[in-house]
Amino acid sequence: MLALGVVGHEEEINNITKLLSHMDNKIKPTKIYFNDFNDKDTLISNVKKREKNLDALLFTDKISFELVNSSMISSIPWVYIKMNENLLLTTLLNLSVIKNKDIKALSIDTYDQKTIDKIFNRIGLDYYNQVAVADYDIFNQNFIQYLVDFHQEQYHSNINTTCITSLVQVYNQLEKNNIPCVHLKATNERIKDAINHLALKIQSKKDDKSQTVVIAIKIDPINEYSLINENEYQILLEKTKVTQKIYLFAQKIQASVVEVGIDQYFLFCTKSILETETNDFKKLDILTDVSNDTSSTISMGIGYGITVREAKLNAQEGMKNSQNAKGNRAYIVYNDETIGPIASEYHSSENKHAKHLDEQYNKIANDVTVSINTIFKLHCIIDETQKDTFTSKELSGHLDITPRSVNRILNKLEENGYAEVIGKKMISNAGRPSRIIKINF
């Protein structure tokens, strides 16, 4: 028995479940209604709540599919019923031949301009400036009302216009306002195609536990104004810290790592281990670990594919999506579909760790009334020498300034609690012993 969740408007769900009752008694449908577009939070909550008891999800339309897809990661196969070109062609034929309508005076949603161009080219009609195609923006809070207003405006500017929509909410409102309109409904064939597609995805999910997944990772550029950019050693040290995090993550998911250039990595692992270790990508800790423990963030793409080559290309596409979104997140790409972003707990494009370091240096500099660059240079010396205790002569050589100037800086640091004298040692046979200073930052 296939536990199938059917998501969409109540009218469309009822038509689909009626068909299922005649088609296959091995499918048990669960209805998840989405009648009110403004209540999408409830839809997403319902899907999350019920998904664990389902084998697959069938969306009645692309809009509900994309809304849910942008807000959560699927743990079971999903498909939506596609409105293909033949459905629109059949509708145009019916309007022209049966209803004697002017099919160049149309107002259309659901289909994009490219598809409309293709369809009218196929039937050899010049329709420019007469067919109005609505913009497609499901993240517009007033999307349904926008479409209703769009169709009404086209009709009032030309009463010969016929409105075409696949959305029940839009159709019902237009009909209520006495606007001539056609509701594009999924045919039985399209519904069966979607269910067959789901069956293949379910079988594929069972068979592909050993499928290779490729992860592409690129270190995001550090803020150009950060002090870290002023020291090549610090940049190299940052790269080493991030690399360590990447190899620890690779060890966790049993992946092999290939380094490309100075800031890019490819990880090759199996689907089953990756999804198990990340709890189906609900815990992608590497993003937060890099953001928390280094002064960098990463852009990450996770690619699935039938071949390793396809998976790698998908991973690179996901990584580019992350870079375009200013990094510190991941995108999953498979079968021409993209899921994401999956973000760390830090969403800001400005890395919090790097910002904290800059603020820390600035506070010390203000407290001791020396330049922030001098404080940063001292920090770099500690990193490079792997120690935090020095004589003034040693620091003089590192900073390339006189011992007297170094002593003035050390005295100020000591007065403000950023340094302390922990001992003395003789530098030469003559003269007084030099202080050994421990720097505390």
Secondary structure, DSSP 8 states (H G I E B T S, - for coil): -EEEEEEE-HHHHHHHHHHHHHH-TTEEEEEEE---GGGHHHHHHHHHHHHTT-SEEEESSHHHHHHHHTTS--SS-EEE----HHHHHHHHHIIIIIS---TTSEEE-SS-HHHHHHHHHHTT---TTTEEE----TTSTTHHHHHHHHHHHHHHH-TT-EEEES-HHHHHHHHHTT--EEE----HHHHHHHHHHHHHHHHHHHH-TT-EEEEEEEE----TTSGGGG-HHHHHHHHHHHHHHHHHHHHHTT-EEEEETTTEEEEEEEHHHHHHHTTTTT--HHHHHHHHHSS--EEEEEE--SSHHHHHHHHHHHHHHHHHTTSSEEEEEETTEEEEEEE-S---SS-HHHHHHHHHHHHHHHHHTS-HHHHHHHHHHHHHHT--EE-HHHHHHHHTS-HHHHHHHHHHHHHTTSEEEEEEE-SSSSS--EEEEEE--
